[in-house]
């Protein structure tokens, strides 16, 4: 059977990984795909730069890949939600070429429009690499778990954040020092904001939620908080209370619609996600009737990402055709976005208070009025008249009640710093 | 689009689960499959028995399902490697009907022949439910990880054994009592030998290994040991040394071929599989370039098994056609079976010895001669002239060297009981 011909756009870490994998495992890939998969054209900004892979194929402008007769599939690993990556994917789909991409920003912002384009032109659009790297979670949700009504998806989807939080956990050191170390080691970018402010996790979550809940990607409705505000104290208190802190993407459905959020959370030590450490990613989900499942693996890097890209290529080589989000876009229903205020969770609240009689009574009085009930409480040391740390863990309460309680608590004269509120997620 | 018509053979726990799921999630399944999936005929031994599901369709002999014009897919959930289940699957495939089965015994013994039959008649044969219940591990290996050279697969594949070992771990109680309790609770069969002697795990391992390594199912070459010999003492010593004991199915490739084995093993406490408890199943694997991955979920029961069966039906409804073992049987190469004696592992060895001078020197002398090196050693209490427990953990050694060392040690006069040898698996 004739080879599947790839136009590779982008030769950064991922592009080089794809080229290296097609070379290294070429024979095995051809056996599994039913035919060889070859790169026939490459587009990269800087042809002259020394790269780890040798590609004896035409180097062209990215814009030209979509029009080439010797390209069946465009692999887009340039990145960015706008500009050249978007134009290339659109043009390829318009010419009926398949597109495989690792570009989560593009899909988070334009996933539904691109899927509509793919469906109109009967072209494949596949993006396993965009979420959780080498973990085949999108295929699992689309195919292996397709009979289930999924009710909840929780992911550790950003290796940089998980590396930083794990290192803080293990060393007891503060955020800034660990971030600097992660940057030195290449686990965090020079400008790390995309990762540590939770935007990357939110991109991935919105794609995963679309597949899991059959609702078009709705990135705009994800509420996003990053990990900058997590202190060494929070990590230590959480541990004392039986939790670790992870940056989670959470999507869940209820009567009020679909709730999507990204934030640091306390995870019980015996929960599956608690032991996912370092640069590893994981996705935990609950489905009816399958119950609880967890998938864990490497979420980034050349090898794992290339594994996902080439698995998509193998499916295309086999003739697999499917709607990009499993259900045709026209048949999807946009679930209403459930406001963050309506969720029910337990909370961790750390306060800096002047150690004086009546403080605890003031705090618990506010909780009583807002109908939030306290499950446990930790205070270290006693220094009459001086500021001390007071940590409370609540039973499940409604977010809006908790927020109004925290607002009232922050206004107390004896509370000397802005309270630290972190949600608890059982996953 | 016209409905996909199912002939359901078997109405035990799994058959009822499939019927209930097609009913409960029917609308969602039709949306994801692109068309409705309906049961149009049922074969079950005892029509009269009260069952949890109402099926207003013809009840026929299992033998007749394969010939019915109103059946597109036969779902075989009768069980057993021979007899009616085998004949039904063969006849269905011969008439060009698709077969979906949860029958691991059938596939372990006749998987390659059935796949050849399916390929000859261009019929689908799917069996996601046969391995690890609701975890979509077969699809992951076939599709999502298809670009990888998989080098090692380790699974906790039997919920009964994992329940028993977890309960022994948590309670400190011996095997027999925990087994009896598991039987009372319905987690173990009245005749539990298939599960606790490792046969069920071996069936599943041979199917998983075939897909992972592209070699026809070779159940006969799996070496199998069960968990009957694991004592409360072993569990306690293992814990003290930083391990838990799990029944594992292990398949790995090396220069000498494919090695498949089922046995209880010590797993380090911080390894991914160590925290998979109770009736949960999990599969850990290593692939190049994806690295380490783990999948965890419910491995048995009506819901998880039905989830897997119906996911196969959805793929068939979508028109997905593939070789049952990803690569056409004719193109598979039977990898040579690597003998168990050639593996390299660490070992746990528990000895009952008379507490007298020179015993340890005798044991370590044997190790020196067989080139096995000791990593750690535990002895509890001292009772001169009385039998005491001595536990040694070795560095990696070749199995045949270890076996000959154990044979020599067993022959020592001061060793009063048959030594207990358990492999260590890092997974």
Interface residues (C-beta under 8 A of the other chain):
Chain A: X17 X21 X24 X25 X28 X29 X31 X32 X33 X128 X134 X135 X136 X139 X140 X143 X144 X145 X146 X147 X148 X149 X214 X270 X272 X275 X287 X288 X289 X290 X291 X292 X293 X294 X295 X296 X297 X298 X302 X303 X304 X306 X307 X308 X310 X311 X313 X314 X315 X318 X320 X322 X326 X327 X331
Chain B: X17 X21 X24 X25 X28 X29 X31 X32 X33 X128 X134 X135 X136 X139 X140 X143 X144 X145 X146 X147 X148 X149 X214 X270 X272 X275 X287 X288 X289 X290 X291 X292 X293 X294 X295 X296 X297 X298 X302 X303 X304 X306 X307 X308 X310 X311 X313 X314 X315 X318 X320 X322 X326 X327 X331
